[in-house]
């Protein structure tokens, strides 16, 4: 490759922003919460929330709370 022709072959990677990363984390947190809540319906018996379901709810809420500041950081690269 002569005189910069190699640059035309470079793969341009899409840059993910902090806001996009925040939305991804919120979606993951919502999926974790939905999974913890769905465990009651799949189990067939309503015995209340077990300890693992409470941990799942806490983890989902924690992921969402950690994602909120990323939304405020805007379009800067992650």
N, CA, C and O atoms as a Tripos MOL2 file, in Angstrom:
@<TRIPOS>MOLECULE
protein
  312   311    78     0     0
PROTEIN
NO_CHARGES

@<TRIPOS>ATOM
      1 N           0.8420   -1.1680    0.0000 N.3       1 UNK1
      2 CA          0.0000    0.0000    0.0000 C.3       1 UNK1
      3 C           0.8910    1.2350    0.0000 C.2       1 UNK1
      4 O           1.7890    1.3730    0.8300 O.2       1 UNK1
      5 N           0.6340    2.1000   -0.9150 N.am      2 UNK2
      6 CA          1.4770    3.2700   -1.0890 C.3       2 UNK2
      7 C           0.6450    4.5290   -0.8760 C.2       2 UNK2
      8 O          -0.4940    4.6230   -1.3340 O.2       2 UNK2
      9 N           1.2250    5.4800   -0.1830 N.am      3 UNK3
     10 CA          0.6480    6.8140   -0.0050 C.3       3 UNK3
     11 C          -0.7490    6.7860    0.6230 C.2       3 UNK3
     12 O          -1.6630    7.4510    0.1360 O.2       3 UNK3
     13 N          -0.9060    6.0410    1.6700 N.am      4 UNK4
     14 CA         -2.1490    6.0780    2.4300 C.3       4 UNK4
     15 C          -3.2930    5.2740    1.8500 C.2       4 UNK4
     16 O          -4.4300    5.4120    2.3030 O.2       4 UNK4
     17 N          -3.0210    4.4350    0.8560 N.am      5 UNK5
     18 CA         -4.1100    3.6300    0.2990 C.3       5 UNK5
     19 C          -4.6290    2.6210    1.3160 C.2       5 UNK5
     20 O          -5.7580    2.1470    1.1920 O.2       5 UNK5
     21 N          -3.8240    2.2890    2.3150 N.am      6 UNK6
     22 CA         -4.2600    1.3360    3.3400 C.3       6 UNK6
     23 C          -5.4230    1.8900    4.1420 C.2       6 UNK6
     24 O          -6.2070    1.1270    4.7060 O.2       6 UNK6
     25 N          -5.5430    3.2200    4.2000 N.am      7 UNK7
     26 CA         -6.6180    3.8200    4.9650 C.3       7 UNK7
     27 C          -7.9880    3.5130    4.3700 C.2       7 UNK7
     28 O          -8.9790    3.4710    5.0990 O.2       7 UNK7
     29 N          -8.0590    3.3010    3.0810 N.am      8 UNK8
     30 CA         -9.3450    2.9880    2.4720 C.3       8 UNK8
     31 C          -9.8030    1.5840    2.8240 C.2       8 UNK8
     32 O         -10.9780    1.2580    2.6530 O.2       8 UNK8
     33 N          -8.8900    0.7400    3.3170 N.am      9 UNK9
     34 CA         -9.2380   -0.6250    3.6930 C.3       9 UNK9
     35 C          -9.5050   -0.7720    5.1910 C.2       9 UNK9
     36 O          -9.8630   -1.8530    5.6590 O.2       9 UNK9
     37 N          -9.3330    0.3030    5.9270 N.am     10 UNK10
     38 CA         -9.5210    0.2280    7.3680 C.3      10 UNK10
     39 C         -11.0040    0.0450    7.6970 C.2      10 UNK10
     40 O         -11.8800    0.6250    7.0550 O.2      10 UNK10
     41 N         -11.2530   -0.7630    8.6990 N.am     11 UNK11
     42 CA        -12.6280   -0.9660    9.1540 C.3      11 UNK11
     43 C         -12.9450    0.1200   10.1590 C.2      11 UNK11
     44 O         -12.2230    0.3060   11.1390 O.2      11 UNK11
     45 N         -14.0300    0.8340    9.9100 N.am     12 UNK12
     46 CA        -14.4330    1.9130   10.8080 C.3      12 UNK12
     47 C         -15.3910    1.3120   11.8260 C.2      12 UNK12
     48 O         -16.4930    0.8880   11.4800 O.2      12 UNK12
     49 N         -14.9670    1.2810   13.0650 N.am     13 UNK13
     50 CA        -15.7970    0.7270   14.1290 C.3      13 UNK13
     51 C         -16.7420    1.8080   14.6320 C.2      13 UNK13
     52 O         -16.3450    2.9550   14.8340 O.2      13 UNK13
     53 N         -17.9840    1.4280   14.8290 N.am     14 UNK14
     54 CA        -18.9630    2.3640   15.3610 C.3      14 UNK14
     55 C         -18.6250    2.6480   16.8230 C.2      14 UNK14
     56 O         -18.3100    1.7360   17.5880 O.2      14 UNK14
     57 N         -18.6950    3.8930   17.1900 N.am     15 UNK15
     58 CA        -18.3990    4.2950   18.5550 C.3      15 UNK15
     59 C         -19.7110    4.3330   19.3290 C.2      15 UNK15
     60 O         -20.6750    4.9730   18.9110 O.2      15 UNK15
     61 N         -19.7320    3.6460   20.4480 N.am     16 UNK16
     62 CA        -20.9200    3.6640   21.2940 C.3      16 UNK16
     63 C         -20.7760    4.8090   22.2880 C.2      16 UNK16
     64 O         -19.7170    5.0060   22.8840 O.2      16 UNK16
     65 N         -21.8540    5.5530   22.4540 N.am     17 UNK17
     66 CA        -21.8080    6.6880   23.3670 C.3      17 UNK17
     67 C         -22.2350    6.2470   24.7640 C.2      17 UNK17
     68 O         -22.7720    5.1560   24.9550 O.2      17 UNK17
     69 N         -21.9850    7.1140   25.7210 N.am     18 UNK18
     70 CA        -22.3570    6.8050   27.1040 C.3      18 UNK18
     71 C         -23.8750    6.7390   27.2600 C.2      18 UNK18
     72 O         -24.3840    5.9530   28.0590 O.2      18 UNK18
     73 N         -24.5900    7.5510   26.5080 N.am     19 UNK19
     74 CA        -26.0540    7.5130   26.5600 C.3      19 UNK19
     75 C         -26.5670    6.1760   26.0320 C.2      19 UNK19
     76 O         -27.4650    5.5790   26.6250 O.2      19 UNK19
     77 N         -25.9980    5.7020   24.9160 N.am     20 UNK20
     78 CA        -26.4080    4.4050   24.3750 C.3      20 UNK20
     79 C         -26.0830    3.2860   25.3460 C.2      20 UNK20
     80 O         -26.8720    2.3560   25.5150 O.2      20 UNK20
     81 N         -24.9340    3.3690   25.9790 N.am     21 UNK21
     82 CA        -24.5520    2.3670   26.9640 C.3      21 UNK21
     83 C         -25.5160    2.3830   28.1460 C.2      21 UNK21
     84 O         -25.8490    1.3300   28.6900 O.2      21 UNK21
     85 N         -25.9630    3.5690   28.5450 N.am     22 UNK22
     86 CA        -26.9490    3.6750   29.6070 C.3      22 UNK22
     87 C         -28.2580    3.0040   29.2350 C.2      22 UNK22
     88 O         -28.8550    2.3080   30.0570 O.2      22 UNK22
     89 N         -28.7120    3.2060   28.0020 N.am     23 UNK23
     90 CA        -29.9490    2.5620   27.5600 C.3      23 UNK23
     91 C         -29.8020    1.0460   27.5130 C.2      23 UNK23
     92 O         -30.7470    0.3240   27.8310 O.2      23 UNK23
     93 N         -28.6410    0.5610   27.1230 N.am     24 UNK24
     94 CA        -28.4030   -0.8850   27.1020 C.3      24 UNK24
     95 C         -28.4560   -1.4470   28.5230 C.2      24 UNK24
     96 O         -29.0570   -2.4970   28.7540 O.2      24 UNK24
     97 N         -27.8320   -0.7540   29.4670 N.am     25 UNK25
     98 CA        -27.8530   -1.2200   30.8580 C.3      25 UNK25
     99 C         -29.2580   -1.1830   31.4440 C.2      25 UNK25
    100 O         -29.6310   -2.0650   32.2180 O.2      25 UNK25
    101 N         -30.0380   -0.1720   31.0840 N.am     26 UNK26
    102 CA        -31.4190   -0.1140   31.5710 C.3      26 UNK26
    103 C         -32.2130   -1.2860   31.0100 C.2      26 UNK26
    104 O         -33.0070   -1.8900   31.7310 O.2      26 UNK26
    105 N         -32.0150   -1.6170   29.7490 N.am     27 UNK27
    106 CA        -32.7180   -2.7540   29.1650 C.3      27 UNK27
    107 C         -32.3200   -4.0580   29.8540 C.2      27 UNK27
    108 O         -33.1660   -4.9190   30.0950 O.2      27 UNK27
    109 N         -31.0460   -4.2000   30.1660 N.am     28 UNK28
    110 CA        -30.5940   -5.4030   30.8770 C.3      28 UNK28
    111 C         -31.2120   -5.4640   32.2650 C.2      28 UNK28
    112 O         -31.6540   -6.5260   32.7030 O.2      28 UNK28
    113 N         -31.2460   -4.3310   32.9610 N.am     29 UNK29
    114 CA        -31.8530   -4.2860   34.2920 C.3      29 UNK29
    115 C         -33.3270   -4.6470   34.2540 C.2      29 UNK29
    116 O         -33.8190   -5.3580   35.1300 O.2      29 UNK29
    117 N         -34.0380   -4.1580   33.2380 N.am     30 UNK30
    118 CA        -35.4550   -4.4890   33.1010 C.3      30 UNK30
    119 C         -35.6580   -5.9700   32.8020 C.2      30 UNK30
    120 O         -36.6150   -6.5780   33.2840 O.2      30 UNK30
    121 N         -34.7650   -6.5490   32.0130 N.am     31 UNK31
    122 CA        -34.8530   -7.9940   31.7450 C.3      31 UNK31
    123 C         -34.6050   -8.8140   33.0070 C.2      31 UNK31
    124 O         -35.2580   -9.8350   33.2210 O.2      31 UNK31
    125 N         -33.6770   -8.3790   33.8320 N.am     32 UNK32
    126 CA        -33.4120   -9.0830   35.0940 C.3      32 UNK32
    127 C         -34.6310   -9.0010   36.0050 C.2      32 UNK32
    128 O         -35.0190   -9.9940   36.6210 O.2      32 UNK32
    129 N         -35.2320   -7.8220   36.0900 N.am     33 UNK33
    130 CA        -36.4340   -7.6590   36.9200 C.3      33 UNK33
    131 C         -37.5770   -8.5100   36.3690 C.2      33 UNK33
    132 O         -38.2780   -9.1770   37.1300 O.2      33 UNK33
    133 N         -37.7660   -8.4880   35.0530 N.am     34 UNK34
    134 CA        -38.8330   -9.2900   34.4490 C.3      34 UNK34
    135 C         -38.6140  -10.7790   34.6940 C.2      34 UNK34
    136 O         -39.5710  -11.5150   34.9310 O.2      34 UNK34
    137 N         -37.3690  -11.2240   34.6400 N.am     35 UNK35
    138 CA        -37.0670  -12.6270   34.9220 C.3      35 UNK35
    139 C         -37.3690  -13.0100   36.3520 C.2      35 UNK35
    140 O         -37.8790  -14.0970   36.6220 O.2      35 UNK35
    141 N         -37.0510  -12.1070   37.2730 N.am     36 UNK36
    142 CA        -37.3260  -12.3860   38.6820 C.3      36 UNK36
    143 C         -38.8300  -12.4330   38.9480 C.2      36 UNK36
    144 O         -39.2990  -13.2620   39.7280 O.2      36 UNK36
    145 N         -39.5790  -11.5500   38.3030 N.am     37 UNK37
    146 CA        -41.0310  -11.5530   38.4820 C.3      37 UNK37
    147 C         -41.6870  -12.7320   37.7670 C.2      37 UNK37
    148 O         -42.6810  -13.2750   38.2500 O.2      37 UNK37
    149 N         -41.1400  -13.1280   36.6260 N.am     38 UNK38
    150 CA        -41.7100  -14.2410   35.8640 C.3      38 UNK38
    151 C         -41.5000  -15.5750   36.5650 C.2      38 UNK38
    152 O         -42.2140  -16.5360   36.2800 O.2      38 UNK38
    153 N         -40.5530  -15.6510   37.4610 N.am     39 UNK39
    154 CA        -40.2980  -16.9110   38.1710 C.3      39 UNK39
    155 C         -41.5090  -17.3480   38.9830 C.2      39 UNK39
    156 O         -41.7320  -18.5460   39.1580 O.2      39 UNK39
    157 N         -42.2920  -16.4010   39.4820 N.am     40 UNK40
    158 CA        -43.5140  -16.7470   40.2130 C.3      40 UNK40
    159 C         -44.5310  -17.3970   39.2930 C.2      40 UNK40
    160 O         -45.1690  -18.3770   39.6760 O.2      40 UNK40
    161 N         -44.6920  -16.8730   38.0930 N.am     41 UNK41
    162 CA        -45.6920  -17.3870   37.1730 C.3      41 UNK41
    163 C         -45.2700  -18.7290   36.5830 C.2      41 UNK41
    164 O         -46.1150  -19.5930   36.3510 O.2      41 UNK41
    165 N         -43.9970  -18.9100   36.3440 N.am     42 UNK42
    166 CA        -43.4990  -20.1630   35.7700 C.3      42 UNK42
    167 C         -43.5550  -21.2770   36.8050 C.2      42 UNK42
    168 O         -43.8270  -22.4290   36.4640 O.2      42 UNK42
    169 N         -43.3020  -20.9480   38.0530 N.am     43 UNK43
    170 CA        -43.2940  -21.9430   39.1190 C.3      43 UNK43
    171 C         -44.6580  -22.5690   39.3680 C.2      43 UNK43
    172 O         -44.7400  -23.7000   39.8480 O.2      43 UNK43
    173 N         -45.7150  -21.8600   39.0520 N.am     44 UNK44
    174 CA        -47.0520  -22.4130   39.1950 C.3      44 UNK44
    175 C         -47.6540  -22.2590   40.5800 C.2      44 UNK44
    176 O         -48.8690  -22.3840   40.7320 O.2      44 UNK44
    177 N         -46.8620  -21.9980   41.5690 N.am     45 UNK45
    178 CA        -47.4070  -21.8140   42.9130 C.3      45 UNK45
    179 C         -47.0010  -20.4340   43.4070 C.2      45 UNK45
    180 O         -45.9090  -19.9500   43.1090 O.2      45 UNK45
    181 N         -47.8640  -19.8290   44.1410 N.am     46 UNK46
    182 CA        -47.5900  -18.4820   44.6270 C.3      46 UNK46
    183 C         -47.1550  -18.5710   46.0880 C.2      46 UNK46
    184 O         -47.9690  -18.4810   47.0060 O.2      46 UNK46
    185 N         -45.8640  -18.7470   46.2720 N.am     47 UNK47
    186 CA        -45.3260  -18.8730   47.6190 C.3      47 UNK47
    187 C         -44.6330  -17.5850   48.0600 C.2      47 UNK47
    188 O         -43.8880  -17.5800   49.0390 O.2      47 UNK47
    189 N         -44.8790  -16.5080   47.3410 N.am     48 UNK48
    190 CA        -44.2110  -15.2540   47.6730 C.3      48 UNK48
    191 C         -42.8330  -15.1940   47.0350 C.2      48 UNK48
    192 O         -42.4320  -16.0880   46.2890 O.2      48 UNK48
    193 N         -42.1270  -14.1320   47.3430 N.am     49 UNK49
    194 CA        -40.7820  -13.9700   46.7880 C.3      49 UNK49
    195 C         -39.7830  -14.7280   47.6320 C.2      49 UNK49
    196 O         -39.7580  -14.6100   48.8570 O.2      49 UNK49
    197 N         -38.9640  -15.5030   46.9580 N.am     50 UNK50
    198 CA        -37.8800  -16.1890   47.6360 C.3      50 UNK50
    199 C         -36.6530  -15.2910   47.6890 C.2      50 UNK50
    200 O         -36.6540  -14.1920   47.1350 O.2      50 UNK50
    201 N         -35.6110  -15.7630   48.3550 N.am     51 UNK51
    202 CA        -34.4090  -14.9310   48.4830 C.3      51 UNK51
    203 C         -33.7270  -14.6510   47.1410 C.2      51 UNK51
    204 O         -33.1870  -13.5630   46.9400 O.2      51 UNK51
    205 N         -33.7460  -15.6180   46.2260 N.am     52 UNK52
    206 CA        -33.1050  -15.3840   44.9290 C.3      52 UNK52
    207 C         -33.8940  -14.3830   44.0900 C.2      52 UNK52
    208 O         -33.3120  -13.6150   43.3240 O.2      52 UNK52
    209 N         -35.2090  -14.3930   44.2330 N.am     53 UNK53
    210 CA        -36.0050  -13.4010   43.5220 C.3      53 UNK53
    211 C         -35.7430  -11.9980   44.0710 C.2      53 UNK53
    212 O         -35.6830  -11.0340   43.3080 O.2      53 UNK53
    213 N         -35.5880  -11.8830   45.3710 N.am     54 UNK54
    214 CA        -35.2810  -10.5830   45.9630 C.3      54 UNK54
    215 C         -33.9080  -10.0980   45.5070 C.2      54 UNK54
    216 O         -33.7150   -8.9100   45.2480 O.2      54 UNK54
    217 N         -32.9650  -11.0170   45.4120 N.am     55 UNK55
    218 CA        -31.6320  -10.6510   44.9170 C.3      55 UNK55
    219 C         -31.7240  -10.2100   43.4600 C.2      55 UNK55
    220 O         -31.0760   -9.2420   43.0610 O.2      55 UNK55
    221 N         -32.5310  -10.9200   42.6600 N.am     56 UNK56
    222 CA        -32.7130  -10.5430   41.2600 C.3      56 UNK56
    223 C         -33.3340   -9.1680   41.1090 C.2      56 UNK56
    224 O         -32.9010   -8.3740   40.2730 O.2      56 UNK56
    225 N         -34.3480   -8.8820   41.9160 N.am     57 UNK57
    226 CA        -34.9590   -7.5480   41.8760 C.3      57 UNK57
    227 C         -33.9560   -6.4710   42.2890 C.2      57 UNK57
    228 O         -33.8820   -5.4140   41.6630 O.2      57 UNK57
    229 N         -33.1910   -6.7430   43.3390 N.am     58 UNK58
    230 CA        -32.1970   -5.7730   43.7990 C.3      58 UNK58
    231 C         -31.1140   -5.5470   42.7440 C.2      58 UNK58
    232 O         -30.6710   -4.4190   42.5300 O.2      58 UNK58
    233 N         -30.6960   -6.6250   42.0920 N.am     59 UNK59
    234 CA        -29.6730   -6.4820   41.0430 C.3      59 UNK59
    235 C         -30.2110   -5.6810   39.8570 C.2      59 UNK59
    236 O         -29.5110   -4.8200   39.3230 O.2      59 UNK59
    237 N         -31.4340   -5.9550   39.4470 N.am     60 UNK60
    238 CA        -32.0280   -5.2160   38.3370 C.3      60 UNK60
    239 C         -32.1600   -3.7390   38.6450 C.2      60 UNK60
    240 O         -31.8440   -2.8900   37.8120 O.2      60 UNK60
    241 N         -32.6320   -3.4330   39.8530 N.am     61 UNK61
    242 CA        -32.7590   -2.0350   40.2580 C.3      61 UNK61
    243 C         -31.3780   -1.3830   40.3600 C.2      61 UNK61
    244 O         -31.2050   -0.2230   39.9860 O.2      61 UNK61
    245 N         -30.4010   -2.1310   40.8660 N.am     62 UNK62
    246 CA        -29.0380   -1.5960   40.9650 C.3      62 UNK62
    247 C         -28.4410   -1.2930   39.6040 C.2      62 UNK62
    248 O         -27.7700   -0.2750   39.4350 O.2      62 UNK62
    249 N         -28.6740   -2.1580   38.6380 N.am     63 UNK63
    250 CA        -28.1580   -1.9250   37.2830 C.3      63 UNK63
    251 C         -28.7940   -0.6750   36.6860 C.2      63 UNK63
    252 O         -28.1170    0.1360   36.0540 O.2      63 UNK63
    253 N         -30.0930   -0.5280   36.8920 N.am     64 UNK64
    254 CA        -30.7820    0.6490   36.3610 C.3      64 UNK64
    255 C         -30.2670    1.9190   37.0320 C.2      64 UNK64
    256 O         -30.0520    2.9310   36.3660 O.2      64 UNK64
    257 N         -30.0680    1.8690   38.3510 N.am     65 UNK65
    258 CA        -29.5690    3.0570   39.0550 C.3      65 UNK65
    259 C         -28.1520    3.4200   38.6270 C.2      65 UNK65
    260 O         -27.7970    4.5990   38.6150 O.2      65 UNK65
    261 N         -27.3460    2.4370   38.2790 N.am     66 UNK66
    262 CA        -25.9980    2.7360   37.7990 C.3      66 UNK66
    263 C         -26.0250    3.2750   36.3680 C.2      66 UNK66
    264 O         -25.0890    3.9550   35.9490 O.2      66 UNK66
    265 N         -27.0830    2.9790   35.6160 N.am     67 UNK67
    266 CA        -27.1650    3.4290   34.2330 C.3      67 UNK67
    267 C         -27.6580    4.8640   34.1100 C.2      67 UNK67
    268 O         -27.3740    5.5270   33.1140 O.2      67 UNK67
    269 N         -28.3840    5.3480   35.0960 N.am     68 UNK68
    270 CA        -28.9630    6.6970   35.0140 C.3      68 UNK68
    271 C         -27.8910    7.7770   34.8340 C.2      68 UNK68
    272 O         -28.0850    8.6610   34.0000 O.2      68 UNK68
    273 N         -26.7770    7.7570   35.5630 N.am     69 UNK69
    274 CA        -25.7510    8.7890   35.3130 C.3      69 UNK69
    275 C         -25.1640    8.7260   33.9080 C.2      69 UNK69
    276 O         -24.7310    9.7480   33.3750 O.2      69 UNK69
    277 N         -25.1420    7.5420   33.3000 N.am     70 UNK70
    278 CA        -24.6220    7.4490   31.9370 C.3      70 UNK70
    279 C         -25.5140    8.1950   30.9590 C.2      70 UNK70
    280 O         -25.0220    8.7370   29.9690 O.2      70 UNK70
    281 N         -26.8130    8.2340   31.2140 N.am     71 UNK71
    282 CA        -27.7230    8.9510   30.3300 C.3      71 UNK71
    283 C         -27.4390   10.4440   30.3550 C.2      71 UNK71
    284 O         -27.5760   11.1280   29.3400 O.2      71 UNK71
    285 N         -27.0450   10.9420   31.5080 N.am     72 UNK72
    286 CA        -26.7990   12.3740   31.6630 C.3      72 UNK72
    287 C         -25.4620   12.8040   31.0610 C.2      72 UNK72
    288 O         -25.2460   13.9940   30.8310 O.2      72 UNK72
    289 N         -24.5600   11.8490   30.8020 N.am     73 UNK73
    290 CA        -23.2460   12.1990   30.2610 C.3      73 UNK73
    291 C         -23.2930   12.4680   28.7690 C.2      73 UNK73
    292 O         -22.3270   12.9810   28.2050 O.2      73 UNK73
    293 N         -24.3780   12.1390   28.1330 N.am     74 UNK74
    294 CA        -24.5830   12.5380   26.7550 C.3      74 UNK74
    295 C         -23.8950   11.7080   25.7140 C.2      74 UNK74
    296 O         -23.7500   10.4930   25.8480 O.2      74 UNK74
    297 N         -23.4700   12.3890   24.6690 N.am     75 UNK75
    298 CA        -22.9630   11.7150   23.4730 C.3      75 UNK75
    299 C         -21.4510   11.5660   23.4520 C.2      75 UNK75
    300 O         -20.8620   11.4260   22.3800 O.2      75 UNK75
    301 N         -20.8200   11.5940   24.5960 N.am     76 UNK76
    302 CA        -19.3860   11.3540   24.6300 C.3      76 UNK76
    303 C         -19.1100    9.8720   24.4430 C.2      76 UNK76
    304 O         -19.9040    9.0420   24.8850 O.2      76 UNK76
    305 N         -18.0130    9.5220   23.8030 N.am     77 UNK77
    306 CA        -17.7060    8.0940   23.6120 C.3      77 UNK77
    307 C         -17.4990    7.3880   24.9400 C.2      77 UNK77
    308 O         -16.9580    7.9570   25.8880 O.2      77 UNK77
    309 N         -17.9380    6.1420   24.9920 N.am     78 UNK78
    310 CA        -17.8390    5.3680   26.2330 C.3      78 UNK78
    311 C         -16.4480    4.8280   26.4340 C.2      78 UNK78
    312 O         -16.1870    4.1520   27.4290 O.2      78 UNK78
@<TRIPOS>BOND
     1     1     2 1
     2     2     3 1
     3     3     4 2
     4     3     5 am
     5     5     6 1
     6     6     7 1
     7     7     8 2
     8     7     9 am
     9     9    10 1
    10    10    11 1
    11    11    12 2
    12    11    13 am
    13    13    14 1
    14    14    15 1
    15    15    16 2
    16    15    17 am
    17    17    18 1
    18    18    19 1
    19    19    20 2
    20    19    21 am
    21    21    22 1
    22    22    23 1
    23    23    24 2
    24    23    25 am
    25    25    26 1
    26    26    27 1
    27    27    28 2
    28    27    29 am
    29    29    30 1
    30    30    31 1
    31    31    32 2
    32    31    33 am
    33    33    34 1
    34    34    35 1
    35    35    36 2
    36    35    37 am
    37    37    38 1
    38    38    39 1
    39    39    40 2
    40    39    41 am
    41    41    42 1
    42    42    43 1
    43    43    44 2
    44    43    45 am
    45    45    46 1
    46    46    47 1
    47    47    48 2
    48    47    49 am
    49    49    50 1
    50    50    51 1
    51    51    52 2
    52    51    53 am
    53    53    54 1
    54    54    55 1
    55    55    56 2
    56    55    57 am
    57    57    58 1
    58    58    59 1
    59    59    60 2
    60    59    61 am
    61    61    62 1
    62    62    63 1
    63    63    64 2
    64    63    65 am
    65    65    66 1
    66    66    67 1
    67    67    68 2
    68    67    69 am
    69    69    70 1
    70    70    71 1
    71    71    72 2
    72    71    73 am
    73    73    74 1
    74    74    75 1
    75    75    76 2
    76    75    77 am
    77    77    78 1
    78    78    79 1
    79    79    80 2
    80    79    81 am
    81    81    82 1
    82    82    83 1
    83    83    84 2
    84    83    85 am
    85    85    86 1
    86    86    87 1
    87    87    88 2
    88    87    89 am
    89    89    90 1
    90    90    91 1
    91    91    92 2
    92    91    93 am
    93    93    94 1
    94    94    95 1
    95    95    96 2
    96    95    97 am
    97    97    98 1
    98    98    99 1
    99    99   100 2
   100    99   101 am
   101   101   102 1
   102   102   103 1
   103   103   104 2
   104   103   105 am
   105   105   106 1
   106   106   107 1
   107   107   108 2
   108   107   109 am
   109   109   110 1
   110   110   111 1
   111   111   112 2
   112   111   113 am
   113   113   114 1
   114   114   115 1
   115   115   116 2
   116   115   117 am
   117   117   118 1
   118   118   119 1
   119   119   120 2
   120   119   121 am
   121   121   122 1
   122   122   123 1
   123   123   124 2
   124   123   125 am
   125   125   126 1
   126   126   127 1
   127   127   128 2
   128   127   129 am
   129   129   130 1
   130   130   131 1
   131   131   132 2
   132   131   133 am
   133   133   134 1
   134   134   135 1
   135   135   136 2
   136   135   137 am
   137   137   138 1
   138   138   139 1
   139   139   140 2
   140   139   141 am
   141   141   142 1
   142   142   143 1
   143   143   144 2
   144   143   145 am
   145   145   146 1
   146   146   147 1
   147   147   148 2
   148   147   149 am
   149   149   150 1
   150   150   151 1
   151   151   152 2
   152   151   153 am
   153   153   154 1
   154   154   155 1
   155   155   156 2
   156   155   157 am
   157   157   158 1
   158   158   159 1
   159   159   160 2
   160   159   161 am
   161   161   162 1
   162   162   163 1
   163   163   164 2
   164   163   165 am
   165   165   166 1
   166   166   167 1
   167   167   168 2
   168   167   169 am
   169   169   170 1
   170   170   171 1
   171   171   172 2
   172   171   173 am
   173   173   174 1
   174   174   175 1
   175   175   176 2
   176   175   177 am
   177   177   178 1
   178   178   179 1
   179   179   180 2
   180   179   181 am
   181   181   182 1
   182   182   183 1
   183   183   184 2
   184   183   185 am
   185   185   186 1
   186   186   187 1
   187   187   188 2
   188   187   189 am
   189   189   190 1
   190   190   191 1
   191   191   192 2
   192   191   193 am
   193   193   194 1
   194   194   195 1
   195   195   196 2
   196   195   197 am
   197   197   198 1
   198   198   199 1
   199   199   200 2
   200   199   201 am
   201   201   202 1
   202   202   203 1
   203   203   204 2
   204   203   205 am
   205   205   206 1
   206   206   207 1
   207   207   208 2
   208   207   209 am
   209   209   210 1
   210   210   211 1
   211   211   212 2
   212   211   213 am
   213   213   214 1
   214   214   215 1
   215   215   216 2
   216   215   217 am
   217   217   218 1
   218   218   219 1
   219   219   220 2
   220   219   221 am
   221   221   222 1
   222   222   223 1
   223   223   224 2
   224   223   225 am
   225   225   226 1
   226   226   227 1
   227   227   228 2
   228   227   229 am
   229   229   230 1
   230   230   231 1
   231   231   232 2
   232   231   233 am
   233   233   234 1
   234   234   235 1
   235   235   236 2
   236   235   237 am
   237   237   238 1
   238   238   239 1
   239   239   240 2
   240   239   241 am
   241   241   242 1
   242   242   243 1
   243   243   244 2
   244   243   245 am
   245   245   246 1
   246   246   247 1
   247   247   248 2
   248   247   249 am
   249   249   250 1
   250   250   251 1
   251   251   252 2
   252   251   253 am
   253   253   254 1
   254   254   255 1
   255   255   256 2
   256   255   257 am
   257   257   258 1
   258   258   259 1
   259   259   260 2
   260   259   261 am
   261   261   262 1
   262   262   263 1
   263   263   264 2
   264   263   265 am
   265   265   266 1
   266   266   267 1
   267   267   268 2
   268   267   269 am
   269   269   270 1
   270   270   271 1
   271   271   272 2
   272   271   273 am
   273   273   274 1
   274   274   275 1
   275   275   276 2
   276   275   277 am
   277   277   278 1
   278   278   279 1
   279   279   280 2
   280   279   281 am
   281   281   282 1
   282   282   283 1
   283   283   284 2
   284   283   285 am
   285   285   286 1
   286   286   287 1
   287   287   288 2
   288   287   289 am
   289   289   290 1
   290   290   291 1
   291   291   292 2
   292   291   293 am
   293   293   294 1
   294   294   295 1
   295   295   296 2
   296   295   297 am
   297   297   298 1
   298   298   299 1
   299   299   300 2
   300   299   301 am
   301   301   302 1
   302   302   303 1
   303   303   304 2
   304   303   305 am
   305   305   306 1
   306   306   307 1
   307   307   308 2
   308   307   309 am
   309   309   310 1
   310   310   311 1
   311   311   312 2
@<TRIPOS>SUBSTRUCTURE
     1 UNK1         2 RESIDUE 1 A UNK
     2 UNK2         6 RESIDUE 1 A UNK
     3 UNK3        10 RESIDUE 1 A UNK
     4 UNK4        14 RESIDUE 1 A UNK
     5 UNK5        18 RESIDUE 1 A UNK
     6 UNK6        22 RESIDUE 1 A UNK
     7 UNK7        26 RESIDUE 1 A UNK
     8 UNK8        30 RESIDUE 1 A UNK
     9 UNK9        34 RESIDUE 1 A UNK
    10 UNK10       38 RESIDUE 1 A UNK
    11 UNK11       42 RESIDUE 1 A UNK
    12 UNK12       46 RESIDUE 1 A UNK
    13 UNK13       50 RESIDUE 1 A UNK
    14 UNK14       54 RESIDUE 1 A UNK
    15 UNK15       58 RESIDUE 1 A UNK
    16 UNK16       62 RESIDUE 1 A UNK
    17 UNK17       66 RESIDUE 1 A UNK
    18 UNK18       70 RESIDUE 1 A UNK
    19 UNK19       74 RESIDUE 1 A UNK
    20 UNK20       78 RESIDUE 1 A UNK
    21 UNK21       82 RESIDUE 1 A UNK
    22 UNK22       86 RESIDUE 1 A UNK
    23 UNK23       90 RESIDUE 1 A UNK
    24 UNK24       94 RESIDUE 1 A UNK
    25 UNK25       98 RESIDUE 1 A UNK
    26 UNK26      102 RESIDUE 1 A UNK
    27 UNK27      106 RESIDUE 1 A UNK
    28 UNK28      110 RESIDUE 1 A UNK
    29 UNK29      114 RESIDUE 1 A UNK
    30 UNK30      118 RESIDUE 1 A UNK
    31 UNK31      122 RESIDUE 1 A UNK
    32 UNK32      126 RESIDUE 1 A UNK
    33 UNK33      130 RESIDUE 1 A UNK
    34 UNK34      134 RESIDUE 1 A UNK
    35 UNK35      138 RESIDUE 1 A UNK
    36 UNK36      142 RESIDUE 1 A UNK
    37 UNK37      146 RESIDUE 1 A UNK
    38 UNK38      150 RESIDUE 1 A UNK
    39 UNK39      154 RESIDUE 1 A UNK
    40 UNK40      158 RESIDUE 1 A UNK
    41 UNK41      162 RESIDUE 1 A UNK
    42 UNK42      166 RESIDUE 1 A UNK
    43 UNK43      170 RESIDUE 1 A UNK
    44 UNK44      174 RESIDUE 1 A UNK
    45 UNK45      178 RESIDUE 1 A UNK
    46 UNK46      182 RESIDUE 1 A UNK
    47 UNK47      186 RESIDUE 1 A UNK
    48 UNK48      190 RESIDUE 1 A UNK
    49 UNK49      194 RESIDUE 1 A UNK
    50 UNK50      198 RESIDUE 1 A UNK
    51 UNK51      202 RESIDUE 1 A UNK
    52 UNK52      206 RESIDUE 1 A UNK
    53 UNK53      210 RESIDUE 1 A UNK
    54 UNK54      214 RESIDUE 1 A UNK
    55 UNK55      218 RESIDUE 1 A UNK
    56 UNK56      222 RESIDUE 1 A UNK
    57 UNK57      226 RESIDUE 1 A UNK
    58 UNK58      230 RESIDUE 1 A UNK
    59 UNK59      234 RESIDUE 1 A UNK
    60 UNK60      238 RESIDUE 1 A UNK
    61 UNK61      242 RESIDUE 1 A UNK
    62 UNK62      246 RESIDUE 1 A UNK
    63 UNK63      250 RESIDUE 1 A UNK
    64 UNK64      254 RESIDUE 1 A UNK
    65 UNK65      258 RESIDUE 1 A UNK
    66 UNK66      262 RESIDUE 1 A UNK
    67 UNK67      266 RESIDUE 1 A UNK
    68 UNK68      270 RESIDUE 1 A UNK
    69 UNK69      274 RESIDUE 1 A UNK
    70 UNK70      278 RESIDUE 1 A UNK
    71 UNK71      282 RESIDUE 1 A UNK
    72 UNK72      286 RESIDUE 1 A UNK
    73 UNK73      290 RESIDUE 1 A UNK
    74 UNK74      294 RESIDUE 1 A UNK
    75 UNK75      298 RESIDUE 1 A UNK
    76 UNK76      302 RESIDUE 1 A UNK
    77 UNK77      306 RESIDUE 1 A UNK
    78 UNK78      310 RESIDUE 1 A UNK
